[in-house]
Amino acid sequence: MAERVVVVGAGVIGLSCAVRLLEAGHRVDVLARDLPLETTSSIAAAIWYPYLAFPQEKVTAWGATAYDEFARLAEQGADGVQMRRGTELLREPKPDPWWIQAVPTLERVGPREPYADAWSFVTPVIDMPRYLPWLARRIVDLGGTITRMALARLPDAPVVVNCSGLGSRALAGDTSTRPVRGQVVVVEQVGLDTWWLAEEGPGGEVPTYVIPRTLDIVLGGTDEEGDWSRTPSQEVAADIVGRATSLVPEIAGARILRHKVGLRPARPEVRLERAGDVIHCYGHGGAGVTLSWGCADEVVGLAEK
Ligand SMILES: Cc1cc2nc3c(=O)[nH]c(=O)nc-3n(C[C@H](O)[C@H](O)[C@H](O)COP(=O)(O)OP(=O)(O)OC[C@H]3O[C@@H](n4cnc5c(N)ncnc54)[C@H](O)[C@@H]3O)c2cc1C
């Protein structure tokens, strides 16, 4: 039976869950300390790519659902959603990635100095500052509400969906959720239309990425576990620009528009389960966008149990 549902959190996870719950006929109110453009989600690069999210089997299934939904949204012209081809460069020859079943095709494109292997595939690229407001409008159009509210504990309601990301340390008492800091540099668009992702070394060093959007290009990345600082570091920014320019020389000299830092809500595994009246859906690490629609569908199933 359709019920009143309170969704806590207005990042990509909370908003996607709210949309699906409204579409299923529930009455939905979203409560959040940070509104969509103030969240970690608004800083995401963001391409569909399973990164720092576990367990692999569920991530592949949620990711496949989200991939298909983003492809559909791109076709419909949803704000900020595009399908773009890109290339991932690898230091050593590797077997196919564990998430290969989530993408329609992935082609080996051979080595490119100094990389020993590479593959190319088409993936959703999401311009979050355009897409999050589109999701928020969809919620309002479907009769939902979004209200700013910093909560000291999860509210009382027939069903509560906890999509508070890192906020779950306090709201769910879950200290296994930890920040993995990511810094990006946003530069002007210089006519780039394919994305690039490159391994920086054999030992799991942080990859470099260059993600073109309609009006700008996002350069990254970093991942500093346990670091809570949201202040961009100039040194880190210079390193990112240097790595990105070696990878994609076309961006040399592109004007820097913004520096941004986000704290990824990392957890040993995404928590998606129902505990009484509360459905927990948090801990998506570096792949909240990538998993969003898959997790939202599962939340609707749990709300109707
Ligand atoms: C630099 C960077 C690049 C990234 N690139 C990608 C990418 O390419 N692809 C991808 O899929 N993912 C990417 N990510 C990861 C992605 O951003 C996260 O996985 C995603 O944003 C998590 O979404 P969320 O909705 O769970 O959390 P958040 O966006 O953090 O939202 C949490 C919400 O909960 C609210 N909240 C928390 N505590 C409380 C409280 N006490 N009371 C009320 N509300 C509360 C917050 O205010 C906020 O509204 C990237 C992240 C970073 C930092």
The ligand as an ORCA input file, in Angstrom:
! r2SCAN-3c Opt
* xyz 0 1
  C      35.622     14.486     -6.717
  C      34.545     13.455     -6.809
  C      34.283     12.838     -8.029
  C      33.297     11.877     -8.120
  N      33.042     11.308     -9.340
  C      32.054     10.406     -9.460
  C      31.768      9.834    -10.733
  O      32.386     10.153    -11.748
  N      30.752      8.904    -10.794
  C      30.027      8.534     -9.693
  O      29.140      7.696     -9.813
  N      30.303      9.064     -8.481
  C      31.291      9.968     -8.334
  N      31.580     10.501     -7.103
  C      30.913      9.948     -5.910
  C      29.553     10.556     -5.674
  O      29.668     11.959     -5.614
  C      28.960     10.010     -4.353
  O      28.976      8.612     -4.345
  C      27.526     10.503     -4.214
  O      27.501     11.912     -4.276
  C      26.875     10.033     -2.915
  O      25.574     10.527     -2.946
  P      24.671     10.612     -1.655
  O      23.348     11.145     -2.109
  O      24.702      9.310     -0.925
  O      25.415     11.647     -0.686
  P      25.532     13.232     -0.668
  O      25.568     13.820     -2.020
  O      26.646     13.538      0.264
  O      24.164     13.705      0.009
  C      23.890     13.438      1.372
  C      22.669     14.225      1.783
  O      22.347     13.879      3.144
  C      22.144     15.070      3.864
  N      22.410     14.904      5.275
  C      23.523     14.383      5.871
  N      23.400     14.464      7.225
  C      22.199     15.042      7.475
  C      21.492     15.415      8.670
  N      22.023     15.197      9.884
  N      20.271     15.992      8.560
  C      19.726     16.228      7.335
  N      20.349     15.904      6.174
  C      21.569     15.319      6.247
  C      23.121     16.045      3.225
  O      22.811     17.368      3.594
  C      22.867     15.732      1.743
  O      21.699     16.395      1.308
  C      32.548     11.496     -6.983
  C      32.787     12.136     -5.768
  C      33.778     13.107     -5.670
  C      34.003     13.792     -4.356
*
